[in-house]
Amino acid sequence: MICNIENEWYTNRKLDVCFIVRREVRMKQVKRNATRLLLLSMVTVALGSYTGYAHDAQAVEETVTLPDVTVTATRTLQDISKTPSSVSVVTARDIENRKVDTVADAIQLLPGVYKSQASAGEIQIRGFDSKNISVLVDGVPMNNSFNNKVDWEVIPVHSIDRIELVRGASSSLYGGKGVAGVLSITTKQVAPKANRQGIHWHGKVNGGTYGTWNNELGFDARVSDKVAIGVSAEERRTNGFPGFFVTEKSKAIKEDVKAVSPDTPLKQLTSGKYVVGNRGDKSLHNKNLSAYITMNLGDKETLTYRYVYANHKYSYHNPISAVTVNGKTVFTGDIKVSDKKYVSLNGNSFLGHDAEREYHSHSLQYKNEANKLQISLGYLDKKKDGYSVPTKATSGDYEGPGTHSFYPGKAYNLDVQKAWKPEGKHQIVGGLNWKQERFDQEKISLQHWRDKNSKDTKVFPNGVSETNTGASRTMAVFVQDTYRPNDDWAIYAGLRLDHFKKYDGSHGEYNKKTKSYDVAHHNDGSYTELSPKLSVERYLDDSTNVYASYGHSFAPPTLYQVYRFGQTSKTPIHANPELDPEHSDTFELGLKKSWNESTKLNVAAFYVNTKDKIQYVTFKKTDGTEDYKKYINIGSETRRGVELELRHKLSNKWSVFGNYTWQMGYIESKALANTDQSDGKEQNFEIPRHLFHGGLEYNSGKWNVLWDMQYVRSRNSKDTAGGEPESEDAYFLTNASVNYKVSKEATLQFGVQNIFNREYYAREATGGRTYNVGMKFKF
C-alpha cells in the first residue's frame, strides 16, 4: 500500500512517518452509522409506545440490588466491610451504563488493577497477570489449559450479573493460580417461583468508531413453578486501526549483501531499531451464545445447567510499508540505512497472524440452601485455539503457503463445598476439588496461510509436521474456620492440600525418510502443595475495622512451559518435565472505615515474596552462541504496594469515587553457568508504579451520566524512550457515558472514550478518541 493517497493519510507526529489510516473516511462512516442507529432506536421506541404494550406488574422482572456482600472471599456469604480481604464488586448495572466490551474493561477502574490499552487488553492485579489470577464463571475455571491465561474476549460480558474481585493469596480456598486473587463471575438468571410465569426480553444495539458494533439479544422465562430458562446471544466486531509497528535492527553490510537505498530515509527509534511499516488494521469478530435451565427440586434446592459458546477471531489487514524504492512500495529485500548498515525486510512481519478461538463451556450446579451444600461440575472444551502465519510473504496481499499453530484443550472440574451452621463461636466451610486438563498442539502446513482448512497433505499426513501433548490432574481438599471469640475479634484459619500430577507429555516430528513420526515421551511428575492462610480482624467500632493476614500460595507451571518442545525454531525450545511451581508468601494489612453509609474508605498494604520463579533461560554453547531455551526455576521476585479507595455519596443524585495504587516489583536473578543468567536485582518495569482511577456519577429521573478518568505511569525501563513504538507510555484518560431512559423499555446511550484525544503508545499505537451510540431495552 502506497502512502500518498489523497484524503487517506495519517501522520504520526512522533515519527514523521506517513501511514494510511483512512481516518476521515471512517469517521464519516461512523457518523452515518450513528445517525442510522439513532433513527432506528427512535422508531423502535415509537413502535413500542404505539402498540401500547400492557405490562403486568408481575410480568416485568424486578431489579434486585444485592448489598455490599461477598461469597468469594470466604466461600460463605459475608458483609464486605466485615471481611479480612480487599474486595471489590462490579454489578450488571455498572456494566450496562459504561462502554464495556470485555471483563477486563469491566474491572479496569478497580483498585490495584491495570489494563493494557493495547488491542489485546491484558490485565494485571497487584502486578500479576491472568495466569496468576484464578478466574471462575459460575464456578467453572476459565484459565486455559495451554498457558494458564484467560481469554477475556470469550466471556460473554452482557450476560454477567456480578463480578467479585478478591485480592491477595487465595490458594487456601481455590488452589493454584490464586496468587494475586480470585475473580468470580456470576451470570444472569431468574429463579422459578410459584404462580409466577412469564418472559422477560433484553437487548442492546451499539455502534461506534472504527466500524465497531456491539449487539446483544436474549430472554429469561419462568416456564412453570419448577422451571426457568434463559438464552442470550452477543456479537461484537470492529474493523480496527493500524496499531502494530514493524521494526527491524540494522546489520553491517558485508560483501555478499546487495542492499539498495530507499527513496526516503527510514525513521530510527531511540533503541536503534528502524520503523519499516505497520501491520495495518487489526480487526476482530466475537460471537457468544449462552443458555441455562434452572429446576426447582424442592424447598431451597435447585439444579442449574448452563452452556456457553464463544468464537473469537482476529487478524491484521491492509499492511503498510514505509519503504519505497524507485517509487515502488516494497515488503522484502535489503534496505540501506547508512553507507555501512542495512535492514532486512521480512514480508511475514508485515502480515502478522490470523487467529481463532472457539470455546464450549458446560456446567451443572446443584445448590441446597437448607443444608449449605453446593456441587459444581464443569467441562471447558477449547475446540479451537491458535494462529496461522505466512512462510514466504513477498507482498501486502500475499495469500500463499503458511503454517498453523493449533493447540486445542480440555478441562474438567468438580467442586464440592459444604458450610456448617455456626456452632458456638465457630463457622466451618470445607470441601474437595478435582480437576483434569489436557492440551494437544500441532504444527500444520497450509497451502493458503489464512485458510486453516487448506492443509498441505503432500509432504505431511494431514499437513501435521510436529506435535506436542501434555496433561495434568489435581485433587484437593480444603477447610476454613471462622472463629469469633467476641464481638470485637474474628480469626479466619484456612488450609488446602493439593496433589498435582503432570503426565502424558510428548513431542513428535514427522520423519520424511521413514514416513512416520519420531515421538519422544517426557517424564511424568507430581508434587503436593499445602496452602495455609491466617487472618485476624479487629472491629474498633461499628464502622471501623482493621485486619492482618498471611497466605501461602502456589502457581503451577503451565503445560506449555513443561512439555513444549520446538525443534524447528532458530533457537530450539526444550521441554522441562521437572519444572516446579512458583511459591509465594503474601502479607497484608488493611483498614475499612465508613461514615453514615455515605462515605467508605478502604486501605490495604501488601507484600508478596515469590520463590522458585519460572524464567525463560537461554543456554549457550562453549563458544557463546545460543544452544537452546528452556523454562527453569531460578531466582525470586518481590512485590509490594499500597491501595487506597474512597467512595462518597454527595447527595441522592451525585456520587464520586477515587482509588490510588502505589506498587513496585523487583526480580532477583542468580548466575547460572553457560546461560544468559547473572547475579543481580532489577526492577520489574512491567508493573506500573502509580495507578489512579476516579469518577463522578449523576442519577436523576431518566438521566444517568458517568465521567471517569485513569492515570497510569510509564512502564518503560530507564533505558527505554517514550513516545514511540514499543514504548509503554504514561497516560491520563477521561471518558464519559450518558444514558437517557426514553421509556420504561428503552434507554439511549452515548459515550466518548479518551475525550481529550491523548496520543501515547502501549507498545502499539492506541486508537485516540472514540465514540459509541446505541440503545438498550428491556420488556
N, C-alpha and C positions, 0 to 999 in steps of 0.2 A: 504494500500500500504506500502511495507517494504522499509526502507531507506538504502538499501545496494546493489542495482543493479549496476553491472559493467558498466562504461561509462554513467550512467544516474544519476548523483548526482550534487547537488549544496550545497555548504557550506556557510551559512550566517555568515560572519566574525564577525558581531556584536553579534551573539547569540551562535555561536559554535553549532548550531543545524543542522543536516543533513536533507535536504529536496530534493526530486526528482523533477527535473525540466525538464529533458531531453533536456537541452540546446544544447549540442553538436549535438544530432540527429537533432534538429530543425534547427540549423544553417546550417547543410549540406542540409536539405530540402530547406531552404531559398535560398542557393546558386544555387541549381539545378533549383528552380523556377525562380530565377532572370535570369539565363542563358537562360532558355527556353523563357522567356518573351522578352529578348533582341533579340534572334533569330527571334521570331515571329514579333517583331517590324520591324526588318530589312527586313524580307520577305515582310511584308505588304507595306513598303515604296518602295521596289523594284518593286512589282507588280503595285503600283500606278504610278511609273515612267514609267514602261514598257507599260502600256496601253495608255500612252500619253494623260491623261485626259485633255480635252480642257476647259480652264477656260475663260468664258466670263467675261469681266471686270465688267459687271453689275450683273452677277450671284453670284459672290463672295461677301459675306456680308462685308461691310466696318466696320472698327473698329473706334468707336467714343468714345473719352475720354472726359468726362464732366470736366469743370474747377472746381476750388475749391468752390463749391456751396452747399447749403443745403436747403431742403424743410422742414425737420422735425422740425428744431428749432423754426420756426415761422408759419409753415403751408403755407408759401409762399416762392418762390424762392429768396434766399438771398446769397450774397457773404459771405463765412465763415469768412473771415477776417473782415467783417463789421457786425458781429452778436454778440450780448452780451451774448454768451454762449460758453462753452468749447465743441467743436465739432470735431469729427474725422470721416474719411471716409475710408472704405475698398472697393476696386474695384474688379471686376471679375478677372482682371489681377493679382492682389495681391494673390487671392485665387489659381489661376491656377499655379503660379510659386512656391508656397510653398507646403509643405505637410500639407494639411488642410482636416480634416475628418468631423468636425462639425463647427457650427457657433462660438462656444466657442474657437476653435482653431484659427479661422479667426481673432478674436478681441483680443487675449490674449497679443499681443505686444503693445496695445494702452495705453496711459497714464491712470492711475487710475484703470486699470483692472488687477485683479488677477484670474488666472485659476488654480484650483487644478490639480496636475499631477496624482492624483489617477484615477482609471479607469472610475469613474462616470463623472469627468471633470466639476464639478460645477464652476460657476464664481461669482466674486464679482465686483461691481463697486462702488468705494468710500466706501467700507466696507459693502455694502448692497448686499444680494443675489438676485436671479432672481425673487423672489416673490415681490420685491420692485422695479423691473425694468419693465416698460411697453414694451413688445416685439410685434412688428407687422410684418407680412409678407403680402405684398401687401394690407396693411390696415386691415388685419384680426388679432385680438389679439390672441397670442399663449400661454399666461399664462393659465394653465389648471384649470378647474373648481373645482378640488379637493383640491389642496393646493396652488394655485396661482403661482407655479413654472413653469419653462419652460423645456420641454424635448428636449434638444438640438439635440439629435440623430434623431428626426423625421423630422427635417427641411432639405430638400434636398439641400446640400451645393453647388453642382456643377451647380445648376440652378440659383444661385444668381448672379445678375448683380451688385448690390451695397448695401453696409451696411452703414447706418448713425448712429452714436452714439452721442447723445446729453446728456451731463452730467448735473446733477442738477435738482432742483424741476421742474416738468413738468405737475403737476396736473391741472394747469390753462388752458391747451390745451388738455390734454389726460386723465384727471381724475385720479381715484385711481390707485395705483401700481406705478405711475410715480414719486416715491420719489427720487431714485438715478438717474433717467434719462429715456430716451426713446431709444430703439434700433429698428430702422426701416429698414426692409429688402425689397428690390425690386428685383423681379426675372426677368430673361431674356425674352425678346420677341421682335419680329420685328413688325413694323407697316405697314399696307397696303400702297402701293404707286402706282400712276398711271403709267401704262406701265412698271411696274417692277414686273415680276413674276419669280419664281424660288425656289429652295430648297437648304438649307444650312445644312450640317451634321456636327456634332461634337461628340467627344467621348474621352474616356480615359481608359487605362488599366494600373493598378499599383499594384505591389505585394511587400511584404516586410516581415520583421521579424515576428515570431510567427504565421506564416501561414496567414498573413494579405493580403487581396485583396480589392481593391477599384476601381470599374469599373463604367463607365457611357457611355451612348449612347443616342443620341437624334437628332432631326432636327427641323428647323424652315423653314416655307414655306409661300411665298406670293402666295395665290391661285388665287387671282384676284385683280383688282384695289380696291376692297372694303373689302377683307377678307384676314387675315393672321392666320396661325395656327402653333402650336409647340407641340412637345411631347419629354419628356426626362425620361429615366429610369436609376436609380442608384442602386448599390448593394455594400455593404461593409460587410466583415466578417473577424473574426480573431479567432484563437484558444485560444489566451490569454496566461497568465502566472500565477503562484501561487503568489498572492499578499496579500491576506487577511489572517492574522494570527488569530488563535483561542486561546484565553487566558481565564484563569479561576482564580478566587480568592480562596484562601485557607480558610479552616474552621477547627475548633478544632475537634479532634477525640473524639467522645463520645462512650459509651459502646455498643450502637446498631450499630455502624459503623464498617464494616468489610473491611477496606482498605488494599490493597496489595502494595507491593513495586515494582517499575518499574525496568527494567534491568539497565537503566542508569538514573541518576538524571535529573529532568526537569530544564530547564533554567528559572530563576526568573528575571523579569523585575524590574526596579527601583521603579515602582509603587507598587510592592509587588505581582503582578499577575504572573502566570506561563504560559509559552508558551506550549500548548499541541498539536498543529498541525497547519494545513493550509487547507483552503477550496479547494485548487487546482486551476486549470486553469479557469479563467473567460472568457468564450467565448461570442461573440456577433454576431448577424446577422441582418443587416439592409437592407430593401428593400424600395425604393421610386419610385413612378411614378407620374409625373406631366404633365399636358396638358393645353393648353389655345387656345382660339379662339378670335381674335380681329376683330371687324367690324367697318368700317369707315362709320359713319352715315351722314356725311356732312363735311363742312369746319371746321376743328379743333374740330370735335365731334366724339368720339369713345365709343364703348361698348365692354368690355372685360370680358369673363367668364374664370375662372381658377379653375382647380381641382387638388388636391394633395392627393395622397395615401401614407401612411407611415406605415411600420411594423417594430418594433424593438423588438428583443428577446435577452435576455442574461441569462446566468446560469453558475453555477460552476460545474466542473467535475474533476475526479481523486483526491479526497481529500486525505490528508496526515495526519497521526497521528504520533506524536513524541514519543508515549508511546508504549513500548513493555513489555510484562510480560511473562517470560519463553520463550522468542524468538518469541512470537506471538504478532502481531500488534493488539491493542485494541482501540475501539472508545467509549466504555461505561465502567462504573464502577467507584469505588472509589480508588484513587491512592495516596499513601503516598508521601508527600514531605519532611517530617521530622518525628520524633518519636511522635510528638504531633499534627501535622496538615496533612490535605489531601485536594485534589481537586477532584471534582466530574465531570467525563466526561459525556457530553450530546451529543449523536450521532447526534442530529439535528444540532448542532452548526457547525459540520464539512461539512455538505452538503449545507448550505446556503439556497438560494432560486432560483426559476426558474420563470423568469418574462417575460411578453409580453405586448407590447403596440401597438395599431392599431388606426391610425387617418385617417379621411376622411375630407378634407377641401374643401369647395365650396365658391367661391367669385364671385361677379358680380359688376363690376365697370364702372360707366358712367362718362366720362370726357367731359366737354365743355370748351375748352381753350379760346374761344372768350368771354364767359361770366364768366370765372373763377369759374366754378361750378363743384363740384365733389361729386358723391354719391356712397358710397360703402356699399354693403350688403354681410355679411359673415355668414357662418354656419360651425362650427367646431364640428364634430361628433367623439367623442372619443369612438369608439365601444368596445375597449378592453383596460384595464389598470389594473394591479395588479400582484400578485406574489403568488406562491404556496410554501409551506414548508412541510417537513415531520413531523410526530407526534411522532413516537417512533423508530427512526432510531437506528439500532444496528451495522451497518457496513458501509463501504465506498461505497458499491454498493447497498445500500438499495433502494428498489422500492415499498415499501408498502404504507399504508394509509398516508394521509396528509390533509391539508386544503388549500383552495384557497381564498385569499382576493381579491375580484373583484370589481372595482369601475369605471365603465364607466361614461361618462358625455357628456353633450351637451352644446353648447354656440351659441347664435345668436347675431349678431351685425349689427347695422345700423349706418352709419356715414355720415352726410351731411355737407359740408362746402362750403362757398361762399366767394370769395375775391372780394372786390370792387376796381375799378380802383382808383388810387390815386386822391384824391380831395384836391387840395391845398397842405398843408403840412401833410396831414393825409392819411394813408393807413389802411383800416379796413378789417379784416377777422373774420368771425363768422360761427356758425353752431350749430348743435344738434347731440346728440348721444343717442342711445338706445341699451341696452344690457341685455340679459337674459341668466342665467346659471343654470345648474342643475347637481347634482351628485346622483348616486344610488350605495350604497355599499352592497355587500352580502358576507357572510362568508359561504363557500361551503365545504362540506366534500367530499374528494376524495378517491377512492379505491387505486389508484396509484398516488403518490404525484406529479410526473412530467407530468402526463396525465390529462390535465384540462377538458377533456371530460368524464373522468371516475367518474362521480358524484355518490356518495353513497346514493341511494334513500331508503335504508332500514329503516333508522331512521328519516330522514328529507325529506319533499317534495322537489323533485328535488335537494336534497343534501343541501338545504339552511337552516342553523341554526340561522342566525342572519342577520338583515337588518338595514341600515341607509340611510336616504334620506335628501335632502335639496335643496333649490333653492334660487336664488337672481335675482333681477331686478334693473337696473339702468336707469334713464332718466336724461339727462343733456343738458344744453345749454352753449355755450361759445362765447366769443368775445375778440378780441385783436386789439388794435390801435397802429400803429407805427407813432409817431409824430416827424417830423424833422423841428424844428424851423429855422435852418440854416444849412450851410454845415459842421458845427463843432460839432453839437449835434444831438442825436437821443434818444427818450424816447419810451419805449415799456411798455404798460399797458395792462394786460390781466386779465380776470375774468371768472371763470367757476362755475356753480351751478349744483350740483349733488344731486339727490334724490335716495337713496338706500333703497331697501326693501329686507328682508330675510324672507323666508316663506317655508311652506311645510316640516318642519323638523320633523322627526320621528325616532323612534328606535323600532325594533321588534325582539322578541325572540320566538323560537318555543317551545310551551308547550307540552311536551310528554304526559301529562295526558289528556289534553283536545284535543290534536291533532290539535291545531290551534296556530296562532301567537298572542302573547300578544304585542300589539302595544301601545307605549306611544308617544303622539304628543307634540312637543315642541311649545313654544310660537313664534308667528311672531314678527317681529321688523322692524323698519325703522328709518332712520336719514337723515338729509340734511347737505351737506357739501358745503362751499363756499371757493374756492381756488383762491386767488389773486396772481398776480406776477407783479413786477415793476422792470424794468431795465433801467439804464441810461448809455449811451455810449458817449464818447468824442473822436473825431478824432483830434489827436495832429498834424498830418500831413498826407500826402498821404500814408504813410507806417506804421503809428503807431496809435493805438487807445487803450483806456482803458475803462473798464466798471465796473459797480457795480450793483448787483441785489439782490432782496429779493423775495422769493417764499414760499407760504404755500402749503403743500401737505398732502395727507392722504393715508393710506394703509388700505383698508377694511379687516377685519378678513377673513380667509379662511373658506369655508363651512365645511371643516374638523374640524377646531377649534370650530366652532359654534355648529354643530349638531352631531359630532361623539360621540357615547356612546358605551363603551366596557365593558360589564358586565363580560365577561369570562376571562379577564386578572387577573393576581395576584393582581394588584392594579387597581381597576376599573377606567375607564376614564369617566367622566361626561360631558355631553353637557353643553354649556353656551350660550343660545339664547340671553342673554343680553350683549354679548361681543361687545364692541365698536371699531371703527377704531383707529389705531395709528395716531397721528398728528405730523407733522414735519415742522419746520421753517428753511429754508436754506438761508444763506447769502454767497455771492460770490463776489470776486474781481478778475479782470483779466486784462492781458496785451497781446496785439498781435502786433508783430513787424516783418517787412520783409525788406530785403536788396536786391535790384536789382533782385527780383523774384527768386534768387538762394538760399537764406537763410531765414528761417522763425523760429521765436521764439514765443512760447505761454506759458504764465504763468497764473495759476489760483490758488486762495486760497479759501477754503470753510469751512464753519462751519454749522453743522446741529444739531438742538436740537429736539429730539423726545420725546413727552409726551404720556401718556396713553399706555405705552409699553405693548405688549402682551407677557406674560410669562407663562410657563408651571409649575404650582404650585402643590406641594404635600400637601394635607390636612391630618391632623393627628388626631387620636383618643385621648381621655384623657390620655391613658396610654403611649402615644408617638409612637405607631405603626402607620403605614400608613393606611389611610382610603380610599382615592380616589385622583385622579389627575384631574385637570381642567385648561383650559386656562382662564386667567383673565387679566384685565388691571391693571397693578401695576408698579410703578417706572417710570424711564425715561432713556434716553441714549443720549450722545453727541458724535458727530464725527467731527473731524477737519483734515485738510490736505492741502498740497501744491503740485501742479503738475507743472512740467517744461518739455517742449518739444522743441527740436531743430532739424530742418531738413536742410541739406546743400547739394547743388549740386556742387561737386568738379570740374566736367567737364561734357562734353557731354556723357561720359561713366561711370563716377563714382558718386555715391551719398551716403550719410551717414545719419543716424538718431539716436536719443537717447532721452529717456524720463525717468524722475525720479519722484517718488511719495513718499512723507512722509505723513503718516496718523496714527491717533490713535482714539480709541473709549473707552468710559467709560460708564458702566451701574450703575445707582444709584437705589438701591433697598430700599423698605420700609418694616418695620416689619409688619407682619400680624399674629394675634393670631392663634395658632393651625395649623401652616403651616411651611414649610421649609424656609420661607422668613424672613430676618432680615435686619436691617438698615445697610447700607454700600455702598461703592463706589469701584468698581473693574474695572480694565482694561479689555476690550474685546479682548482677545488674538486670537480670530478667525480672526481678522483684521491684516494682516501683516504690520508692521510699515514701512518697506522700500521695494520699488519695483523699479527695474531698467530694462529697455529694450533698446537695441541698435542693430544696424546692419549696414551692408555695402552691396551695390548692384553695380554690374558691368553689363553694357549693351553694346555690340559691335557686330554688324553683326548678326551672327547666335547664339551668346552666351549670356546667361543671368545667372549670378552667384549671389547667395544670401548667406550672412553669418549673422546670428543674434544670440543674446545672451540675457539671462534674469537672474536677481538675485532676489530672494525672501527671505526675512528674516524669521527666525523661527517663527512659530505661537504657540509655546509651552508656557504654563504658567510658572511662576517662580518655581513651584514645580514639573514640568514635565521634565524628562530627554530626551535628544535627542539620535538619532542613534539607535532606537529600535522600534518595532511595537507599534502603537497607538500614536507615536510622530509625530509632524509636523515640520520637519527639515528645516533649511535654505538650499538653493541650488543655484548653479550658473551653468547654462546650456548653451551650444553653439550648434548651428545647422547649417547645410549647405545644399543648394539646387543648383543643376546645371541643366540648360535647354539648349539643343542644337537643333537648328532647322535644321534638316537634309534635309528638302524640304519645299516647300510652304505649304504643307498639314500636315506635321508631325513634332513633336518635341519630342526628347528623354529626359527623366527626371531621375535624380538620387539624392537621398537625404540621409543624415545621421543626426540623432537626438541624442542629448546627446553625442557629439563627444568624450569627454574625459571619458565617462562611469562612471559618478558620481553615487555613491550609497547613497541613502537617503530614508527617509520614508515620505509619505503623508498620515499618519495613516496606510496605506497599504505600502507594498514594491512596489517600482517602477520598470519599465521594463529595466533599463540600456540602453546601446547603441542599437539603432535600425537602420535598413536600409530600403530603398524602391527604386525600379526602375520601370520605366514604360514608356508609350508613350501617348501623347495626339495628336489628329488630328482634322482638320477642312477642309472641302472642300464643 
